[in-house]
Amino acid sequence: MSDCIPSKFTARFRRLLPVRVVRRFARQQRGAAAVEFGLIAVPFIALLFAILETALVFFAGQTLETAVSEAGRLVMTGQAQAAGWSQDDYKKQVCTLLVGGLFDCSNGVYVDVKSYSTFSAVNNAPPVDGSGQFDTTKMNYATGSPGCIVAVRLFYQWPIYVSFLGDNLANQNGGNRLLVATSVFRNEPYGPSGAC
């Protein structure tokens, strides 16, 4: 039978055998880099965005910590009390410290100022309801008198876009991570002391 088929056809037929086709396909290098990159491109880009977003969250948290430290000094030295600032006035002062466009200060930053008689009485539990949602109705503004212990807290709900990494806190809070910055201090003796 092989005598009937010319030798050039048998050579082509042998090249089409499945084992030889697979071997030849494995030896080909054209387009291999594009295929390999296509396989890892989506996880690589997702991981890159997750790293960038995590860095941005840490940077925003540090910016909020710096702002609460500076804003706390306004209460500690009695400047807020002497000026008679309301909670909205104090928030405007906080917003001047959060420059750079990183925060939506007027709509997203919440200020909580509470006065205590002792450091052990300070309650730093986050203002969240039973389902883990941020509760803005629990914000207070009590700057205290000289010698009082004061806790100033700033809250901001940072939007999380790459949440496939299992961020349960962000998933419970509507896709936002609650950033909290706290400063606890004793008011300076800027005037006669009163009730805390």
Biotite code that builds the C-alpha atoms (Angstrom):
import biotite.structure as struc

atoms = struc.array([
    struc.Atom([0.000, 0.000, 0.000], chain_id="A", res_id=1, res_name="MET", atom_name="CA", element="C"),
    struc.Atom([2.812, 2.347, 0.725], chain_id="A", res_id=2, res_name="SER", atom_name="CA", element="C"),
    struc.Atom([4.059, 1.696, -2.793], chain_id="A", res_id=3, res_name="ASP", atom_name="CA", element="C"),
    struc.Atom([0.890, 3.334, -4.184], chain_id="A", res_id=4, res_name="CYS", atom_name="CA", element="C"),
    struc.Atom([1.277, 6.541, -2.210], chain_id="A", res_id=5, res_name="ILE", atom_name="CA", element="C"),
    struc.Atom([4.096, 8.777, -3.320], chain_id="A", res_id=6, res_name="PRO", atom_name="CA", element="C"),
    struc.Atom([6.765, 9.431, -0.705], chain_id="A", res_id=7, res_name="SER", atom_name="CA", element="C"),
    struc.Atom([6.062, 13.165, -0.516], chain_id="A", res_id=8, res_name="LYS", atom_name="CA", element="C"),
    struc.Atom([2.503, 12.418, 0.681], chain_id="A", res_id=9, res_name="PHE", atom_name="CA", element="C"),
    struc.Atom([3.663, 9.974, 3.348], chain_id="A", res_id=10, res_name="THR", atom_name="CA", element="C"),
    struc.Atom([6.079, 12.562, 4.682], chain_id="A", res_id=11, res_name="ALA", atom_name="CA", element="C"),
    struc.Atom([3.216, 15.065, 4.982], chain_id="A", res_id=12, res_name="ARG", atom_name="CA", element="C"),
    struc.Atom([0.956, 12.438, 6.517], chain_id="A", res_id=13, res_name="PHE", atom_name="CA", element="C"),
    struc.Atom([3.546, 11.649, 9.200], chain_id="A", res_id=14, res_name="ARG", atom_name="CA", element="C"),
    struc.Atom([3.834, 15.339, 10.001], chain_id="A", res_id=15, res_name="ARG", atom_name="CA", element="C"),
    struc.Atom([0.111, 15.379, 10.782], chain_id="A", res_id=16, res_name="LEU", atom_name="CA", element="C"),
    struc.Atom([0.266, 12.632, 13.392], chain_id="A", res_id=17, res_name="LEU", atom_name="CA", element="C"),
    struc.Atom([-1.055, 13.972, 16.738], chain_id="A", res_id=18, res_name="PRO", atom_name="CA", element="C"),
    struc.Atom([2.178, 13.416, 18.668], chain_id="A", res_id=19, res_name="VAL", atom_name="CA", element="C"),
    struc.Atom([4.250, 15.211, 16.071], chain_id="A", res_id=20, res_name="ARG", atom_name="CA", element="C"),
    struc.Atom([1.764, 18.093, 15.858], chain_id="A", res_id=21, res_name="VAL", atom_name="CA", element="C"),
    struc.Atom([1.928, 18.593, 19.623], chain_id="A", res_id=22, res_name="VAL", atom_name="CA", element="C"),
    struc.Atom([5.733, 18.481, 19.609], chain_id="A", res_id=23, res_name="ARG", atom_name="CA", element="C"),
    struc.Atom([5.918, 20.976, 16.783], chain_id="A", res_id=24, res_name="ARG", atom_name="CA", element="C"),
    struc.Atom([3.427, 23.282, 18.522], chain_id="A", res_id=25, res_name="PHE", atom_name="CA", element="C"),
    struc.Atom([5.475, 23.131, 21.729], chain_id="A", res_id=26, res_name="ALA", atom_name="CA", element="C"),
    struc.Atom([8.660, 24.064, 19.874], chain_id="A", res_id=27, res_name="ARG", atom_name="CA", element="C"),
    struc.Atom([7.130, 27.135, 18.238], chain_id="A", res_id=28, res_name="GLN", atom_name="CA", element="C"),
    struc.Atom([8.118, 30.368, 20.000], chain_id="A", res_id=29, res_name="GLN", atom_name="CA", element="C"),
    struc.Atom([6.232, 32.928, 17.902], chain_id="A", res_id=30, res_name="ARG", atom_name="CA", element="C"),
    struc.Atom([3.692, 34.758, 20.088], chain_id="A", res_id=31, res_name="GLY", atom_name="CA", element="C"),
    struc.Atom([4.632, 32.867, 23.249], chain_id="A", res_id=32, res_name="ALA", atom_name="CA", element="C"),
    struc.Atom([5.311, 36.055, 25.188], chain_id="A", res_id=33, res_name="ALA", atom_name="CA", element="C"),
    struc.Atom([1.951, 37.532, 24.210], chain_id="A", res_id=34, res_name="ALA", atom_name="CA", element="C"),
    struc.Atom([0.108, 34.380, 25.278], chain_id="A", res_id=35, res_name="VAL", atom_name="CA", element="C"),
    struc.Atom([1.983, 34.171, 28.577], chain_id="A", res_id=36, res_name="GLU", atom_name="CA", element="C"),
    struc.Atom([1.326, 37.830, 29.324], chain_id="A", res_id=37, res_name="PHE", atom_name="CA", element="C"),
    struc.Atom([-2.335, 37.334, 28.447], chain_id="A", res_id=38, res_name="GLY", atom_name="CA", element="C"),
    struc.Atom([-2.542, 34.590, 31.060], chain_id="A", res_id=39, res_name="LEU", atom_name="CA", element="C"),
    struc.Atom([-1.068, 36.701, 33.853], chain_id="A", res_id=40, res_name="ILE", atom_name="CA", element="C"),
    struc.Atom([-2.169, 40.205, 32.812], chain_id="A", res_id=41, res_name="ALA", atom_name="CA", element="C"),
    struc.Atom([-5.516, 40.311, 34.640], chain_id="A", res_id=42, res_name="VAL", atom_name="CA", element="C"),
    struc.Atom([-4.229, 39.033, 38.020], chain_id="A", res_id=43, res_name="PRO", atom_name="CA", element="C"),
    struc.Atom([-1.122, 41.234, 37.709], chain_id="A", res_id=44, res_name="PHE", atom_name="CA", element="C"),
    struc.Atom([-3.120, 44.405, 36.981], chain_id="A", res_id=45, res_name="ILE", atom_name="CA", element="C"),
    struc.Atom([-5.639, 43.606, 39.748], chain_id="A", res_id=46, res_name="ALA", atom_name="CA", element="C"),
    struc.Atom([-2.811, 43.075, 42.243], chain_id="A", res_id=47, res_name="LEU", atom_name="CA", element="C"),
    struc.Atom([-1.160, 46.306, 41.114], chain_id="A", res_id=48, res_name="LEU", atom_name="CA", element="C"),
    struc.Atom([-4.383, 48.273, 41.670], chain_id="A", res_id=49, res_name="PHE", atom_name="CA", element="C"),
    struc.Atom([-4.883, 46.616, 45.077], chain_id="A", res_id=50, res_name="ALA", atom_name="CA", element="C"),
    struc.Atom([-1.367, 47.643, 46.133], chain_id="A", res_id=51, res_name="ILE", atom_name="CA", element="C"),
    struc.Atom([-1.901, 51.221, 44.945], chain_id="A", res_id=52, res_name="LEU", atom_name="CA", element="C"),
    struc.Atom([-5.262, 51.442, 46.695], chain_id="A", res_id=53, res_name="GLU", atom_name="CA", element="C"),
    struc.Atom([-3.829, 50.068, 49.944], chain_id="A", res_id=54, res_name="THR", atom_name="CA", element="C"),
    struc.Atom([-1.022, 52.628, 49.816], chain_id="A", res_id=55, res_name="ALA", atom_name="CA", element="C"),
    struc.Atom([-3.546, 55.393, 49.204], chain_id="A", res_id=56, res_name="LEU", atom_name="CA", element="C"),
    struc.Atom([-5.650, 54.266, 52.188], chain_id="A", res_id=57, res_name="VAL", atom_name="CA", element="C"),
    struc.Atom([-2.575, 54.303, 54.443], chain_id="A", res_id=58, res_name="PHE", atom_name="CA", element="C"),
    struc.Atom([-1.611, 57.751, 53.160], chain_id="A", res_id=59, res_name="PHE", atom_name="CA", element="C"),
    struc.Atom([-5.158, 59.060, 53.763], chain_id="A", res_id=60, res_name="ALA", atom_name="CA", element="C"),
    struc.Atom([-5.138, 57.601, 57.272], chain_id="A", res_id=61, res_name="GLY", atom_name="CA", element="C"),
    struc.Atom([-1.841, 59.295, 58.075], chain_id="A", res_id=62, res_name="GLN", atom_name="CA", element="C"),
    struc.Atom([-3.126, 62.596, 56.683], chain_id="A", res_id=63, res_name="THR", atom_name="CA", element="C"),
    struc.Atom([-6.203, 62.291, 58.909], chain_id="A", res_id=64, res_name="LEU", atom_name="CA", element="C"),
    struc.Atom([-3.967, 61.547, 61.941], chain_id="A", res_id=65, res_name="GLU", atom_name="CA", element="C"),
    struc.Atom([-1.919, 64.678, 61.275], chain_id="A", res_id=66, res_name="THR", atom_name="CA", element="C"),
    struc.Atom([-5.078, 66.768, 60.942], chain_id="A", res_id=67, res_name="ALA", atom_name="CA", element="C"),
    struc.Atom([-6.565, 65.483, 64.217], chain_id="A", res_id=68, res_name="VAL", atom_name="CA", element="C"),
    struc.Atom([-3.315, 66.257, 66.011], chain_id="A", res_id=69, res_name="SER", atom_name="CA", element="C"),
    struc.Atom([-3.336, 69.838, 64.740], chain_id="A", res_id=70, res_name="GLU", atom_name="CA", element="C"),
    struc.Atom([-7.085, 70.253, 65.292], chain_id="A", res_id=71, res_name="ALA", atom_name="CA", element="C"),
    struc.Atom([-6.782, 68.888, 68.820], chain_id="A", res_id=72, res_name="GLY", atom_name="CA", element="C"),
    struc.Atom([-4.353, 71.680, 69.682], chain_id="A", res_id=73, res_name="ARG", atom_name="CA", element="C"),
    struc.Atom([-7.109, 74.207, 68.938], chain_id="A", res_id=74, res_name="LEU", atom_name="CA", element="C"),
    struc.Atom([-9.174, 72.671, 71.747], chain_id="A", res_id=75, res_name="VAL", atom_name="CA", element="C"),
    struc.Atom([-6.268, 71.901, 74.088], chain_id="A", res_id=76, res_name="MET", atom_name="CA", element="C"),
    struc.Atom([-5.038, 75.509, 74.092], chain_id="A", res_id=77, res_name="THR", atom_name="CA", element="C"),
    struc.Atom([-8.544, 76.945, 74.459], chain_id="A", res_id=78, res_name="GLY", atom_name="CA", element="C"),
    struc.Atom([-8.678, 78.637, 71.050], chain_id="A", res_id=79, res_name="GLN", atom_name="CA", element="C"),
    struc.Atom([-11.896, 76.836, 70.068], chain_id="A", res_id=80, res_name="ALA", atom_name="CA", element="C"),
    struc.Atom([-13.553, 77.636, 73.399], chain_id="A", res_id=81, res_name="GLN", atom_name="CA", element="C"),
    struc.Atom([-12.486, 81.312, 73.387], chain_id="A", res_id=82, res_name="ALA", atom_name="CA", element="C"),
    struc.Atom([-13.779, 81.778, 69.827], chain_id="A", res_id=83, res_name="ALA", atom_name="CA", element="C"),
    struc.Atom([-17.086, 80.115, 70.728], chain_id="A", res_id=84, res_name="GLY", atom_name="CA", element="C"),
    struc.Atom([-16.912, 77.719, 67.795], chain_id="A", res_id=85, res_name="TRP", atom_name="CA", element="C"),
    struc.Atom([-19.800, 75.386, 67.103], chain_id="A", res_id=86, res_name="SER", atom_name="CA", element="C"),
    struc.Atom([-19.247, 71.896, 65.727], chain_id="A", res_id=87, res_name="GLN", atom_name="CA", element="C"),
    struc.Atom([-19.612, 73.257, 62.165], chain_id="A", res_id=88, res_name="ASP", atom_name="CA", element="C"),
    struc.Atom([-17.094, 76.044, 62.846], chain_id="A", res_id=89, res_name="ASP", atom_name="CA", element="C"),
    struc.Atom([-14.633, 73.542, 64.260], chain_id="A", res_id=90, res_name="TYR", atom_name="CA", element="C"),
    struc.Atom([-15.164, 71.273, 61.243], chain_id="A", res_id=91, res_name="LYS", atom_name="CA", element="C"),
    struc.Atom([-14.304, 74.207, 58.952], chain_id="A", res_id=92, res_name="LYS", atom_name="CA", element="C"),
    struc.Atom([-11.016, 74.573, 60.823], chain_id="A", res_id=93, res_name="GLN", atom_name="CA", element="C"),
    struc.Atom([-10.378, 70.837, 60.391], chain_id="A", res_id=94, res_name="VAL", atom_name="CA", element="C"),
    struc.Atom([-11.076, 71.155, 56.658], chain_id="A", res_id=95, res_name="CYS", atom_name="CA", element="C"),
    struc.Atom([-8.406, 73.837, 56.329], chain_id="A", res_id=96, res_name="THR", atom_name="CA", element="C"),
    struc.Atom([-5.932, 71.241, 57.643], chain_id="A", res_id=97, res_name="LEU", atom_name="CA", element="C"),
    struc.Atom([-7.030, 68.627, 55.074], chain_id="A", res_id=98, res_name="LEU", atom_name="CA", element="C"),
    struc.Atom([-5.788, 70.371, 51.959], chain_id="A", res_id=99, res_name="VAL", atom_name="CA", element="C"),
    struc.Atom([-4.805, 68.668, 48.724], chain_id="A", res_id=100, res_name="GLY", atom_name="CA", element="C"),
    struc.Atom([-8.168, 67.369, 47.529], chain_id="A", res_id=101, res_name="GLY", atom_name="CA", element="C"),
    struc.Atom([-7.699, 63.916, 49.049], chain_id="A", res_id=102, res_name="LEU", atom_name="CA", element="C"),
    struc.Atom([-10.886, 64.188, 51.131], chain_id="A", res_id=103, res_name="PHE", atom_name="CA", element="C"),
    struc.Atom([-14.401, 65.434, 50.487], chain_id="A", res_id=104, res_name="ASP", atom_name="CA", element="C"),
    struc.Atom([-14.241, 67.325, 53.753], chain_id="A", res_id=105, res_name="CYS", atom_name="CA", element="C"),
    struc.Atom([-17.554, 69.160, 53.709], chain_id="A", res_id=106, res_name="SER", atom_name="CA", element="C"),
    struc.Atom([-19.607, 66.031, 52.981], chain_id="A", res_id=107, res_name="ASN", atom_name="CA", element="C"),
    struc.Atom([-17.451, 63.168, 54.240], chain_id="A", res_id=108, res_name="GLY", atom_name="CA", element="C"),
    struc.Atom([-15.434, 64.155, 57.321], chain_id="A", res_id=109, res_name="VAL", atom_name="CA", element="C"),
    struc.Atom([-17.220, 63.835, 60.664], chain_id="A", res_id=110, res_name="TYR", atom_name="CA", element="C"),
    struc.Atom([-15.955, 65.428, 63.875], chain_id="A", res_id=111, res_name="VAL", atom_name="CA", element="C"),
    struc.Atom([-16.558, 63.980, 67.334], chain_id="A", res_id=112, res_name="ASP", atom_name="CA", element="C"),
    struc.Atom([-15.309, 65.877, 70.417], chain_id="A", res_id=113, res_name="VAL", atom_name="CA", element="C"),
    struc.Atom([-16.062, 64.521, 73.894], chain_id="A", res_id=114, res_name="LYS", atom_name="CA", element="C"),
    struc.Atom([-14.981, 65.691, 77.336], chain_id="A", res_id=115, res_name="SER", atom_name="CA", element="C"),
    struc.Atom([-14.152, 63.357, 80.250], chain_id="A", res_id=116, res_name="TYR", atom_name="CA", element="C"),
    struc.Atom([-13.077, 63.801, 83.862], chain_id="A", res_id=117, res_name="SER", atom_name="CA", element="C"),
    struc.Atom([-10.442, 61.014, 83.808], chain_id="A", res_id=118, res_name="THR", atom_name="CA", element="C"),
    struc.Atom([-8.386, 59.214, 81.176], chain_id="A", res_id=119, res_name="PHE", atom_name="CA", element="C"),
    struc.Atom([-9.873, 55.857, 82.209], chain_id="A", res_id=120, res_name="SER", atom_name="CA", element="C"),
    struc.Atom([-13.373, 57.121, 81.362], chain_id="A", res_id=121, res_name="ALA", atom_name="CA", element="C"),
    struc.Atom([-12.460, 57.755, 77.698], chain_id="A", res_id=122, res_name="VAL", atom_name="CA", element="C"),
    struc.Atom([-14.586, 55.632, 75.354], chain_id="A", res_id=123, res_name="ASN", atom_name="CA", element="C"),
    struc.Atom([-13.064, 55.180, 71.900], chain_id="A", res_id=124, res_name="ASN", atom_name="CA", element="C"),
    struc.Atom([-15.600, 52.678, 70.550], chain_id="A", res_id=125, res_name="ALA", atom_name="CA", element="C"),
    struc.Atom([-16.390, 53.505, 66.921], chain_id="A", res_id=126, res_name="PRO", atom_name="CA", element="C"),
    struc.Atom([-19.880, 54.908, 66.311], chain_id="A", res_id=127, res_name="PRO", atom_name="CA", element="C"),
    struc.Atom([-21.357, 51.997, 64.389], chain_id="A", res_id=128, res_name="VAL", atom_name="CA", element="C"),
    struc.Atom([-24.781, 50.433, 64.708], chain_id="A", res_id=129, res_name="ASP", atom_name="CA", element="C"),
    struc.Atom([-25.570, 46.742, 65.236], chain_id="A", res_id=130, res_name="GLY", atom_name="CA", element="C"),
    struc.Atom([-25.155, 45.903, 61.544], chain_id="A", res_id=131, res_name="SER", atom_name="CA", element="C"),
    struc.Atom([-21.697, 47.523, 61.342], chain_id="A", res_id=132, res_name="GLY", atom_name="CA", element="C"),
    struc.Atom([-22.886, 50.672, 59.532], chain_id="A", res_id=133, res_name="GLN", atom_name="CA", element="C"),
    struc.Atom([-21.334, 54.045, 60.435], chain_id="A", res_id=134, res_name="PHE", atom_name="CA", element="C"),
    struc.Atom([-23.815, 56.059, 62.555], chain_id="A", res_id=135, res_name="ASP", atom_name="CA", element="C"),
    struc.Atom([-23.388, 59.812, 62.077], chain_id="A", res_id=136, res_name="THR", atom_name="CA", element="C"),
    struc.Atom([-25.986, 60.637, 64.749], chain_id="A", res_id=137, res_name="THR", atom_name="CA", element="C"),
    struc.Atom([-23.506, 59.725, 67.503], chain_id="A", res_id=138, res_name="LYS", atom_name="CA", element="C"),
    struc.Atom([-21.255, 62.732, 66.823], chain_id="A", res_id=139, res_name="MET", atom_name="CA", element="C"),
    struc.Atom([-20.830, 65.116, 69.792], chain_id="A", res_id=140, res_name="ASN", atom_name="CA", element="C"),
    struc.Atom([-19.106, 68.427, 70.392], chain_id="A", res_id=141, res_name="TYR", atom_name="CA", element="C"),
    struc.Atom([-18.079, 69.029, 74.002], chain_id="A", res_id=142, res_name="ALA", atom_name="CA", element="C"),
    struc.Atom([-14.696, 70.781, 74.238], chain_id="A", res_id=143, res_name="THR", atom_name="CA", element="C"),
    struc.Atom([-14.582, 70.843, 78.038], chain_id="A", res_id=144, res_name="GLY", atom_name="CA", element="C"),
    struc.Atom([-13.018, 73.408, 80.315], chain_id="A", res_id=145, res_name="SER", atom_name="CA", element="C"),
    struc.Atom([-9.370, 73.814, 81.409], chain_id="A", res_id=146, res_name="PRO", atom_name="CA", element="C"),
    struc.Atom([-7.962, 70.639, 82.944], chain_id="A", res_id=147, res_name="GLY", atom_name="CA", element="C"),
    struc.Atom([-10.580, 68.350, 81.360], chain_id="A", res_id=148, res_name="CYS", atom_name="CA", element="C"),
    struc.Atom([-9.655, 65.268, 79.356], chain_id="A", res_id=149, res_name="ILE", atom_name="CA", element="C"),
    struc.Atom([-10.815, 65.639, 75.742], chain_id="A", res_id=150, res_name="VAL", atom_name="CA", element="C"),
    struc.Atom([-10.987, 63.068, 72.944], chain_id="A", res_id=151, res_name="ALA", atom_name="CA", element="C"),
    struc.Atom([-11.096, 64.502, 69.421], chain_id="A", res_id=152, res_name="VAL", atom_name="CA", element="C"),
    struc.Atom([-11.912, 62.002, 66.685], chain_id="A", res_id=153, res_name="ARG", atom_name="CA", element="C"),
    struc.Atom([-12.183, 62.439, 62.926], chain_id="A", res_id=154, res_name="LEU", atom_name="CA", element="C"),
    struc.Atom([-14.056, 59.927, 60.788], chain_id="A", res_id=155, res_name="PHE", atom_name="CA", element="C"),
    struc.Atom([-14.003, 59.492, 57.035], chain_id="A", res_id=156, res_name="TYR", atom_name="CA", element="C"),
    struc.Atom([-15.559, 56.753, 54.891], chain_id="A", res_id=157, res_name="GLN", atom_name="CA", element="C"),
    struc.Atom([-12.907, 55.994, 52.279], chain_id="A", res_id=158, res_name="TRP", atom_name="CA", element="C"),
    struc.Atom([-14.299, 54.335, 49.126], chain_id="A", res_id=159, res_name="PRO", atom_name="CA", element="C"),
    struc.Atom([-12.766, 50.935, 48.315], chain_id="A", res_id=160, res_name="ILE", atom_name="CA", element="C"),
    struc.Atom([-12.779, 49.936, 44.645], chain_id="A", res_id=161, res_name="TYR", atom_name="CA", element="C"),
    struc.Atom([-10.654, 46.772, 44.634], chain_id="A", res_id=162, res_name="VAL", atom_name="CA", element="C"),
    struc.Atom([-12.404, 44.747, 47.335], chain_id="A", res_id=163, res_name="SER", atom_name="CA", element="C"),
    struc.Atom([-11.925, 41.225, 45.969], chain_id="A", res_id=164, res_name="PHE", atom_name="CA", element="C"),
    struc.Atom([-9.197, 40.619, 48.560], chain_id="A", res_id=165, res_name="LEU", atom_name="CA", element="C"),
    struc.Atom([-11.757, 39.886, 51.298], chain_id="A", res_id=166, res_name="GLY", atom_name="CA", element="C"),
    struc.Atom([-12.044, 43.274, 53.004], chain_id="A", res_id=167, res_name="ASP", atom_name="CA", element="C"),
    struc.Atom([-14.989, 42.405, 55.274], chain_id="A", res_id=168, res_name="ASN", atom_name="CA", element="C"),
    struc.Atom([-15.011, 45.808, 56.972], chain_id="A", res_id=169, res_name="LEU", atom_name="CA", element="C"),
    struc.Atom([-15.387, 47.585, 53.651], chain_id="A", res_id=170, res_name="ALA", atom_name="CA", element="C"),
    struc.Atom([-18.030, 45.129, 52.449], chain_id="A", res_id=171, res_name="ASN", atom_name="CA", element="C"),
    struc.Atom([-20.122, 45.685, 55.609], chain_id="A", res_id=172, res_name="GLN", atom_name="CA", element="C"),
    struc.Atom([-19.885, 49.458, 55.256], chain_id="A", res_id=173, res_name="ASN", atom_name="CA", element="C"),
    struc.Atom([-21.222, 49.757, 51.702], chain_id="A", res_id=174, res_name="GLY", atom_name="CA", element="C"),
    struc.Atom([-17.859, 49.444, 49.974], chain_id="A", res_id=175, res_name="GLY", atom_name="CA", element="C"),
    struc.Atom([-16.190, 52.035, 52.228], chain_id="A", res_id=176, res_name="ASN", atom_name="CA", element="C"),
    struc.Atom([-13.467, 51.669, 54.819], chain_id="A", res_id=177, res_name="ARG", atom_name="CA", element="C"),
    struc.Atom([-14.011, 53.773, 57.927], chain_id="A", res_id=178, res_name="LEU", atom_name="CA", element="C"),
    struc.Atom([-10.860, 55.768, 58.660], chain_id="A", res_id=179, res_name="LEU", atom_name="CA", element="C"),
    struc.Atom([-10.593, 56.966, 62.263], chain_id="A", res_id=180, res_name="VAL", atom_name="CA", element="C"),
    struc.Atom([-8.041, 59.397, 63.704], chain_id="A", res_id=181, res_name="ALA", atom_name="CA", element="C"),
    struc.Atom([-7.991, 60.088, 67.443], chain_id="A", res_id=182, res_name="THR", atom_name="CA", element="C"),
    struc.Atom([-6.239, 62.552, 69.735], chain_id="A", res_id=183, res_name="SER", atom_name="CA", element="C"),
    struc.Atom([-6.739, 62.342, 73.514], chain_id="A", res_id=184, res_name="VAL", atom_name="CA", element="C"),
    struc.Atom([-5.267, 65.051, 75.754], chain_id="A", res_id=185, res_name="PHE", atom_name="CA", element="C"),
    struc.Atom([-5.776, 67.174, 78.860], chain_id="A", res_id=186, res_name="ARG", atom_name="CA", element="C"),
    struc.Atom([-6.791, 70.785, 78.223], chain_id="A", res_id=187, res_name="ASN", atom_name="CA", element="C"),
    struc.Atom([-4.207, 73.366, 79.241], chain_id="A", res_id=188, res_name="GLU", atom_name="CA", element="C"),
    struc.Atom([-4.984, 75.782, 82.079], chain_id="A", res_id=189, res_name="PRO", atom_name="CA", element="C"),
    struc.Atom([-5.971, 78.635, 79.757], chain_id="A", res_id=190, res_name="TYR", atom_name="CA", element="C"),
    struc.Atom([-8.564, 79.928, 82.231], chain_id="A", res_id=191, res_name="GLY", atom_name="CA", element="C"),
    struc.Atom([-10.467, 78.956, 85.359], chain_id="A", res_id=192, res_name="PRO", atom_name="CA", element="C"),
    struc.Atom([-11.269, 75.268, 85.472], chain_id="A", res_id=193, res_name="SER", atom_name="CA", element="C"),
    struc.Atom([-14.856, 74.100, 85.406], chain_id="A", res_id=194, res_name="GLY", atom_name="CA", element="C"),
    struc.Atom([-16.869, 70.927, 85.299], chain_id="A", res_id=195, res_name="ALA", atom_name="CA", element="C"),
    struc.Atom([-15.863, 68.280, 82.821], chain_id="A", res_id=196, res_name="CYS", atom_name="CA", element="C"),
])
